[in-house]
Amino acid sequence: MTERKILIVAHAYRDDTVRAASRVVESVSAEGATPVLAPEDRAELSAVAPALADVDVLGRDIALADIDIAIVLGGDGTILRAAELVREGTAPVLGVNMGHVGFLAEIERDDMDEAVHRAILGDYAVEERLALAVSVKDRDGHVVYETWALNEAAIEKDQRERMIEVVVEVDRRPLTAYGADGVVIATPTGSTAYNFSAGGPVIWPTVQAISVAPLSAHTLFSKPLVVGPDHAVAVELRAGSVGSAVLWCDGRRSHPLPAGARVVVRRSAKPVRLARLHPAAFTDRLVRKFKLPTEGWRGPSELNPTAAVTLPVTGASE
């Protein structure tokens, strides 16, 4: 078995994250694997933890194609950054939640040592999440920008005092037009992020679908939509609109949208790969993260003592 290369993604903004990064680097090395840091991470972390200055650097010492798995220490924002780092490779992302809500993380920090050990052994399943392919066209139809998103592509007004005028289409057919603060086009993974704040639906990760949720739309028909994964959604900024906008993908990549611009969103041919250590019901994660009330639930075991054993559980992995 060849020596495994483990990318560790962490920032230096919090002392506990720096300590966790140092601990993971030590554990990876002790078990005979090679720890690797992104260039910016090593520069920041080694400034406060000098021992990390000797860790191999991604892209210089170790090629992305050689990375077996990325262990991410942080919240959803750090996991999104890690997904961006490994996008052109095949390494799955394993999140250790160092934040609060952390829907994308697989485990909490208390279970970090076991997670690192299993990552080094390759003892995990890989779950593929739907991602979005996003392109921007100018008013002449020329593609001027292309990117991708794991959570969402958000078209937002860039002036506080002005709304934007948009036309929404599905599969090259116009659906509706309205003035709004913006439009959020989200994946099931992103349905608990910006889409959730915009009033969009929560979509189970096992569902292949795309959500379209308006932001403060000035229209009677402003309900969120859910379309199948093989449909293309486009949002046009009306040519005569006085407001301009900006496209944000996962809150990390942006592009200006003048009047007349057109954003086309469809399922990406390349999903995002997440490493999973334990099967977990998405329902339980929703309850835990959002602190949903469940008092009074008796459960199937009290209604039928054999139900919990005999009833099949489907869609239980997140």
C-alpha positions as CSV (number, residue, x, y, z in Angstrom):
1,M,0.0,0.0,0.0
2,T,1.4,3.4,-1.0
3,E,1.8,6.1,1.6
4,R,-1.4,8.1,1.8
5,K,-1.4,11.8,1.3
6,I,-3.8,13.7,3.6
7,L,-4.7,17.3,2.9
8,I,-5.5,19.2,6.1
9,V,-7.6,22.4,5.6
10,A,-7.8,24.8,8.5
11,H,-7.4,28.5,9.3
12,A,-5.4,30.3,11.9
13,Y,-8.1,32.6,13.2
14,R,-9.0,30.6,16.3
15,D,-6.6,29.1,18.8
16,D,-8.6,25.8,19.1
17,T,-8.4,25.3,15.3
18,V,-4.6,25.9,15.3
19,R,-4.3,23.3,18.1
20,A,-6.5,20.9,16.2
21,A,-4.4,21.3,13.0
22,S,-1.2,20.7,14.9
23,R,-2.7,17.6,16.5
24,V,-4.0,16.2,13.2
25,V,-0.6,16.8,11.5
26,E,1.1,14.9,14.3
27,S,-1.4,12.0,14.1
28,V,-1.1,11.7,10.3
29,S,2.7,11.6,10.5
30,A,2.7,9.1,13.4
31,E,0.5,6.7,11.4
32,G,2.9,6.7,8.4
33,A,0.9,9.0,6.1
34,T,2.0,12.4,4.7
35,P,0.2,15.6,6.0
36,V,-0.2,18.3,3.4
37,L,-1.3,22.0,3.7
38,A,-2.5,24.5,1.1
39,P,0.1,27.2,0.6
40,E,-2.0,30.0,2.3
41,D,-2.9,27.7,5.2
42,R,0.7,26.7,5.9
43,A,1.8,30.4,5.9
44,E,-0.9,31.4,8.3
45,L,-0.7,28.4,10.6
46,S,3.1,28.3,10.8
47,A,3.1,31.9,11.9
48,V,1.5,30.9,15.2
49,A,2.5,27.2,15.2
50,P,6.1,27.1,13.9
51,A,6.3,23.3,13.9
52,L,3.9,23.4,10.9
53,A,6.4,25.2,8.7
54,D,7.9,21.9,7.6
55,V,4.6,20.4,6.4
56,D,4.5,19.6,2.6
57,V,2.7,22.1,0.5
58,L,-0.1,21.3,-1.9
59,G,0.8,21.9,-5.5
60,R,4.5,22.3,-4.8
61,D,5.6,19.2,-2.8
62,I,2.5,17.1,-3.4
63,A,0.3,17.2,-6.5
64,L,-3.5,17.5,-6.1
65,A,-3.9,14.2,-8.0
66,D,-2.0,12.4,-5.2
67,I,-4.2,13.6,-2.4
68,D,-6.3,10.8,-1.0
69,I,-8.6,12.7,1.3
70,A,-9.0,16.3,2.7
71,I,-9.6,16.6,6.4
72,V,-11.3,19.9,7.1
73,L,-11.2,21.6,10.5
74,G,-13.9,24.3,10.7
75,G,-17.4,25.2,9.8
76,D,-19.3,25.1,6.5
77,G,-17.3,28.0,5.1
78,T,-14.0,26.1,5.6
79,I,-15.5,23.0,4.1
80,L,-16.6,25.0,1.0
81,R,-13.1,26.3,0.7
82,A,-11.8,22.8,0.9
83,A,-14.2,21.6,-1.8
84,E,-12.8,24.4,-4.0
85,L,-9.2,23.3,-3.3
86,V,-9.8,19.7,-4.4
87,R,-12.3,20.5,-7.1
88,E,-10.0,19.4,-9.9
89,G,-9.0,16.2,-8.1
90,T,-10.8,13.1,-6.8
91,A,-10.2,13.4,-3.0
92,P,-13.3,13.4,-0.9
93,V,-13.8,16.0,1.9
94,L,-14.2,14.9,5.5
95,G,-15.4,17.7,7.8
96,V,-14.7,18.1,11.5
97,N,-17.1,20.7,12.9
98,M,-15.2,23.4,14.8
99,G,-18.1,25.9,14.5
100,H,-21.7,25.9,15.4
101,V,-24.4,24.9,12.9
102,G,-22.0,22.9,10.6
103,F,-24.4,21.0,8.3
104,L,-21.6,19.8,6.0
105,A,-19.3,18.4,8.7
106,E,-19.4,14.7,9.3
107,I,-18.3,14.7,13.0
108,E,-17.8,17.0,16.0
109,R,-14.4,17.9,17.3
110,D,-14.7,15.4,20.2
111,D,-14.5,12.5,17.7
112,M,-11.5,14.0,15.7
113,D,-8.9,11.3,16.7
114,E,-11.0,8.4,15.5
115,A,-11.9,10.3,12.3
116,V,-8.3,10.9,11.5
117,H,-7.4,7.3,12.1
118,R,-10.1,6.1,9.8
119,A,-9.3,8.6,7.2
120,I,-5.7,7.3,7.1
121,L,-6.9,3.7,6.8
122,G,-9.4,4.7,4.1
123,D,-12.2,3.4,6.3
124,Y,-15.0,5.6,5.0
125,A,-17.8,5.8,2.4
126,V,-17.9,8.4,-0.2
127,E,-21.1,10.3,-0.9
128,E,-21.6,12.3,-4.0
129,R,-23.5,15.6,-3.8
130,L,-25.1,17.4,-6.6
131,A,-23.2,20.5,-7.7
132,L,-24.1,23.4,-10.0
133,A,-22.4,24.5,-13.2
134,V,-22.9,28.2,-13.6
135,S,-22.2,30.5,-16.6
136,V,-22.8,34.2,-17.2
137,K,-23.6,35.5,-20.7
138,D,-23.5,39.1,-21.8
139,R,-26.4,40.8,-23.7
140,D,-24.9,39.5,-26.9
141,G,-25.0,35.9,-25.7
142,H,-21.3,35.4,-25.2
143,V,-20.1,33.4,-22.2
144,V,-18.0,35.8,-20.1
145,Y,-17.7,33.8,-16.9
146,E,-18.0,30.2,-15.7
147,T,-17.8,28.6,-12.3
148,W,-19.5,26.1,-10.1
149,A,-21.3,25.9,-6.7
150,L,-21.9,23.3,-4.0
151,N,-24.5,25.3,-2.0
152,E,-26.0,28.0,-4.3
153,A,-25.7,30.5,-7.0
154,A,-27.1,33.8,-5.8
155,I,-28.0,36.8,-8.0
156,E,-28.1,39.8,-5.7
157,K,-28.7,43.5,-6.2
158,D,-25.5,45.5,-5.7
159,Q,-27.1,48.8,-4.7
160,R,-29.1,48.9,-1.4
161,E,-31.6,51.5,-2.7
162,R,-32.5,49.7,-5.9
163,M,-34.1,46.4,-6.7
164,I,-33.3,44.4,-9.8
165,E,-35.7,43.4,-12.5
166,V,-35.3,39.8,-13.5
167,V,-36.9,37.2,-15.8
168,V,-36.8,33.6,-14.7
169,E,-36.8,30.8,-17.2
170,V,-36.7,27.0,-17.1
171,D,-35.4,25.0,-20.1
172,R,-35.3,28.1,-22.3
173,R,-38.9,29.0,-21.7
174,P,-39.9,32.1,-19.7
175,L,-41.6,31.4,-16.4
176,T,-42.1,34.7,-14.6
177,A,-40.7,38.2,-14.2
178,Y,-40.5,40.4,-11.1
179,G,-38.6,43.1,-9.2
180,A,-36.6,41.7,-6.3
181,D,-33.5,41.9,-4.2
182,G,-32.3,38.8,-5.9
183,V,-32.7,35.1,-6.7
184,V,-31.1,32.1,-5.0
185,I,-30.6,28.9,-7.0
186,A,-29.6,26.1,-4.6
187,T,-28.7,22.5,-4.4
188,P,-30.1,20.1,-1.8
189,T,-26.8,20.6,0.1
190,G,-27.4,24.3,0.1
191,S,-31.1,24.1,0.9
192,T,-30.2,24.6,4.6
193,A,-28.0,27.6,3.9
194,Y,-28.9,30.9,2.0
195,N,-31.9,29.1,0.4
196,F,-33.3,28.4,3.9
197,S,-32.9,32.1,4.9
198,A,-34.7,33.1,1.7
199,G,-37.7,31.0,2.5
200,G,-36.8,28.2,0.2
201,P,-37.6,24.5,1.0
202,V,-35.3,22.1,2.9
203,I,-34.4,19.3,0.5
204,W,-33.1,16.0,1.7
205,P,-29.6,15.4,0.4
206,T,-30.7,12.2,-1.3
207,V,-33.1,14.1,-3.6
208,Q,-31.7,15.2,-6.9
209,A,-33.3,18.7,-7.4
210,I,-32.6,22.4,-7.8
211,S,-34.4,25.1,-5.8
212,V,-35.2,28.6,-7.0
213,A,-36.1,31.1,-4.3
214,P,-36.7,34.8,-4.9
215,L,-35.3,37.4,-2.4
216,S,-38.0,39.9,-1.4
217,A,-39.8,39.7,-4.7
218,H,-42.4,42.4,-5.5
219,T,-45.0,40.1,-7.1
220,L,-47.9,37.9,-6.2
221,F,-46.2,34.8,-7.7
222,S,-43.1,34.7,-5.6
223,K,-43.1,31.2,-4.2
224,P,-39.9,29.1,-4.3
225,L,-39.7,26.5,-7.1
226,V,-38.1,23.0,-7.1
227,V,-37.1,21.6,-10.5
228,G,-35.5,18.3,-11.5
229,P,-31.8,18.0,-11.9
230,D,-31.9,17.8,-15.7
231,H,-33.6,21.1,-16.1
232,A,-31.6,24.3,-16.8
233,V,-32.6,27.5,-14.9
234,A,-31.7,30.9,-16.2
235,V,-32.1,34.4,-14.7
236,E,-31.9,37.4,-17.0
237,L,-31.5,41.0,-15.8
238,R,-33.9,43.0,-17.9
239,A,-32.0,45.1,-20.4
240,G,-33.9,48.2,-19.3
241,S,-33.4,47.6,-15.6
242,V,-31.8,50.6,-13.7
243,G,-30.3,48.3,-11.1
244,S,-27.2,46.1,-11.5
245,A,-26.4,42.9,-9.7
246,V,-23.6,40.6,-8.7
247,L,-23.4,36.8,-8.9
248,W,-22.1,35.0,-5.8
249,C,-21.4,31.2,-5.8
250,D,-21.1,29.7,-2.3
251,G,-20.3,33.2,-1.0
252,R,-16.7,32.7,-2.4
253,R,-16.7,33.5,-6.1
254,S,-18.3,36.5,-7.6
255,H,-18.9,38.2,-10.9
256,P,-20.6,41.6,-11.7
257,L,-24.0,41.4,-13.6
258,P,-24.9,44.5,-15.6
259,A,-28.4,45.0,-17.1
260,G,-28.9,42.5,-19.9
261,A,-26.7,39.8,-18.3
262,R,-27.9,36.3,-18.2
263,V,-27.0,33.6,-15.6
264,V,-27.5,30.0,-16.6
265,V,-27.5,27.3,-13.9
266,R,-27.6,23.5,-14.4
267,R,-26.4,20.4,-12.7
268,S,-22.6,20.0,-13.0
269,A,-21.3,16.8,-14.5
270,K,-18.9,16.6,-11.6
271,P,-20.4,16.2,-8.1
272,V,-18.7,17.1,-4.9
273,R,-17.4,14.0,-2.9
274,L,-17.9,13.9,0.8
275,A,-16.4,11.3,3.1
276,R,-18.8,9.7,5.5
277,L,-17.8,7.7,8.6
278,H,-21.3,6.9,10.0
279,P,-24.7,6.6,8.4
280,A,-26.8,9.3,9.9
281,A,-30.5,10.3,9.5
282,F,-30.8,13.8,8.0
283,T,-33.9,14.3,10.1
284,D,-31.8,13.9,13.2
285,R,-29.3,16.5,11.9
286,L,-32.0,19.0,11.2
287,V,-33.4,18.6,14.7
288,R,-30.0,18.9,16.3
289,K,-28.7,21.8,14.3
290,F,-31.9,23.9,14.3
291,K,-32.9,22.8,17.8
292,L,-36.4,21.8,16.5
293,P,-39.0,20.8,19.1
294,T,-39.8,17.1,19.2
295,E,-41.5,16.9,22.6
296,G,-44.5,14.6,22.6
297,W,-43.2,12.2,19.9
298,R,-43.9,8.7,21.0
299,G,-42.2,7.0,18.0
300,P,-43.0,3.8,16.1
301,S,-41.5,1.5,18.8
302,E,-44.2,2.5,21.3
303,L,-47.0,2.2,18.7
304,N,-45.6,-1.2,17.5
305,P,-42.8,-2.8,19.4
306,T,-41.5,-4.5,16.2
307,A,-41.8,-1.6,13.9
308,A,-38.3,-0.2,14.6
309,V,-36.8,-3.5,13.7
310,T,-38.9,-4.6,10.7
311,L,-39.5,-1.3,8.9
312,P,-36.9,-0.5,6.3
313,V,-35.0,2.8,6.6
314,T,-34.5,4.6,3.3
315,G,-32.6,7.8,2.6
316,A,-31.0,7.7,6.0
317,S,-27.5,8.9,4.9
318,E,-26.8,12.6,4.7
